[in-house]
Amino acid sequence: MDERTRASILQNFDSELAGLIAQSRGISEMDGLRLFLASETHAMLADDKLKLWYFSPLAVFDMWENEVATGDPRNSLYLRGDEIG
């Protein structure tokens, strides 16, 4: 059985990300939530083995934006580990 991230952690991220997505896209928070819940980024967050909840909501938002732009949240600098500078 796959380990899932605790529901209370997911709820906090879901709420934060819905707001960030809504604000960045000019849509309602409910539509932002729908987009996030349907994403691979959310599936990765829900997989407790990945421990993505160690990242801030802004970092997870960056992962989601990378998923939208490139099709893969792993293209985020937060996951690639590239040095900046």
Backbone hydrogen bonds in HBPLUS format (Angstrom, degrees):
<---DONOR---> <-ACCEPTOR-->    atom                        ^
c    i                          cat <-CA-CA->   ^        H-A-AA   ^      H-
h    n   atom  resd res      DA  || num        DHA   H-A  angle D-A-AA Bond
n    s   type  num  typ     dist DA aas  dist angle  dist       angle   num
A0048-ASP N   A0003-GLU O   3.05 MM  45  5.48 150.4  2.14 131.4 135.9     1
A0005-THR N   A0046-ALA O   2.80 MM  41  4.96 155.6  1.86 130.9 137.4     2
A0009-ILE N   A0006-ARG O   3.08 MM   3  5.46 126.9  2.38 106.2 119.1     3
A0010-LEU N   A0006-ARG O   3.10 MM   4  6.47 164.0  2.12 154.9 159.5     4
A0011-GLN N   A0007-ALA O   2.86 MM   4  6.04 159.8  1.90 153.8 159.1     5
A0012-ASN N   A0008-SER O   3.27 MM   4  6.42 155.3  2.34 136.7 142.1     6
A0013-PHE N   A0009-ILE O   3.09 MM   4  6.41 166.3  2.10 155.6 158.9     7
A0014-ASP N   A0010-LEU O   2.71 MM   4  5.86 165.2  1.74 157.8 162.8     8
A0015-SER N   A0011-GLN O   3.02 MM   4  6.12 161.9  2.05 146.0 150.1     9
A0016-GLU N   A0012-ASN O   3.05 MM   4  6.26 168.7  2.06 151.0 154.2    10
A0017-LEU N   A0013-PHE O   2.80 MM   4  5.87 174.3  1.80 161.4 163.4    11
A0018-ALA N   A0014-ASP O   2.92 MM   4  5.90 154.8  1.98 143.3 150.5    12
A0019-GLY N   A0015-SER O   3.23 MM   4  6.44 159.4  2.27 146.2 150.6    13
A0020-LEU N   A0016-GLU O   3.02 MM   4  6.34 159.4  2.06 150.0 156.1    14
A0021-ILE N   A0017-LEU O   2.83 MM   4  5.91 167.9  1.85 155.8 159.0    15
A0022-ALA N   A0018-ALA O   2.93 MM   4  5.97 161.1  1.97 143.8 149.9    16
A0023-GLN N   A0019-GLY O   2.93 MM   4  6.04 162.8  1.96 147.5 152.3    17
A0024-SER N   A0020-LEU O   2.96 MM   4  6.11 161.2  2.00 146.6 152.0    18
A0025-ARG N   A0021-ILE O   2.93 MM   4  5.95 146.7  2.04 149.7 158.0    19
A0026-GLY N   A0022-ALA O   2.81 MM   4  5.52 123.4  2.13 142.3 153.4    20
A0027-ILE N   A0022-ALA O   3.08 MM   5  4.70 150.6  2.17 128.1 135.1    21
A0032-GLY N   A0028-SER O   2.94 MM   4  6.25 154.2  2.01 146.6 154.7    22
A0033-LEU N   A0029-GLU O   2.79 MM   4  6.02 151.2  1.87 145.6 153.2    23
A0034-ARG N   A0030-MET O   2.94 MM   4  6.23 156.9  1.99 145.2 151.4    24
A0035-LEU N   A0031-ASP O   3.00 MM   4  6.26 159.9  2.04 149.7 154.2    25
A0036-PHE N   A0032-GLY O   3.02 MM   4  6.25 160.2  2.06 147.2 152.6    26
A0037-LEU N   A0033-LEU O   2.84 MM   4  6.01 169.3  1.85 159.9 162.5    27
A0038-ALA N   A0034-ARG O   3.17 MM   4  6.23 142.1  2.32 141.8 150.3    28
A0039-SER N   A0036-PHE O   3.07 MM   3  5.22 163.5  2.10 110.7 115.3    29
A0043-ALA N   A0039-SER O   3.28 MM   4  6.63 157.2  2.34 138.9 144.8    30
A0044-MET N   A0040-GLU O   2.83 MM   4  6.12 153.0  1.90 153.1 160.4    31
A0045-LEU N   A0041-THR O   2.92 MM   4  6.19 152.7  2.00 145.9 153.9    32
A0046-ALA N   A0042-HIS O   2.87 MM   4  6.12 149.0  1.97 149.9 158.3    33
A0047-ASP N   A0044-MET O   3.17 MM   3  5.16 141.9  2.32  96.7 107.6    34
A0050-LEU N   A0047-ASP O   3.02 MM   3  5.82 151.2  2.11 122.6 129.2    35
A0051-LYS N   A0048-ASP O   3.19 MM   3  5.21 138.2  2.37  98.9 110.1    36
A0054-TYR N   A0051-LYS O   3.12 MM   3  5.98 165.1  2.14 121.6 124.1    37
A0055-PHE N   A0052-LEU O   2.94 MM   3  5.68 159.6  1.98 120.7 126.2    38
A0059-ALA N   A0056-SER O   3.05 MM   3  5.21 123.3  2.39 100.8 114.7    39
A0060-VAL N   A0056-SER O   3.07 MM   4  6.46 158.8  2.12 154.0 160.0    40
A0061-PHE N   A0057-PRO O   2.81 MM   4  6.01 147.9  1.91 143.2 152.8    41
A0062-ASP N   A0058-LEU O   2.98 MM   4  6.24 147.4  2.09 138.6 146.7    42
A0063-MET N   A0059-ALA O   3.02 MM   4  6.41 148.8  2.12 142.8 151.4    43
A0064-TRP N   A0060-VAL O   2.91 MM   4  6.25 155.1  1.97 147.9 154.5    44
A0065-GLU N   A0061-PHE O   2.84 MM   4  6.13 162.0  1.87 153.8 158.4    45
A0066-ASN N   A0062-ASP O   2.93 MM   4  6.15 152.7  2.01 145.4 152.6    46
A0067-GLU N   A0063-MET O   2.92 MM   4  6.23 146.6  2.03 143.3 153.1    47
A0067-GLU N   A0064-TRP O   3.04 MM   3  4.96 115.9  2.47  92.4 108.5    48
A0068-VAL N   A0064-TRP O   2.94 MM   4  6.30 156.0  1.99 153.2 159.2    49
A0069-ALA N   A0065-GLU O   2.92 MM   4  6.12 158.3  1.96 147.2 153.3    50
A0070-THR N   A0066-ASN O   2.76 MM   4  5.68 159.8  1.80 148.5 154.1    51
A0071-GLY N   A0067-GLU O   2.66 MM   4  4.47 138.2  1.83 122.8 132.8    52
A0075-ASN N   A0072-ASP O   3.16 MM   3  5.91 166.7  2.18 121.6 123.7    53
A0076-SER N   A0073-PRO O   3.15 MM   3  5.89 165.1  2.17 122.0 124.0    54
A0079-LEU N   A0076-SER O   2.99 MM   3  5.48 144.4  2.12 111.4 120.7    55
A0080-ARG N   A0076-SER O   2.94 MM   4  6.16 155.7  2.00 155.5 163.5    56
A0081-GLY N   A0077-LEU O   3.12 MM   4  5.77 160.6  2.16 137.3 141.1    57
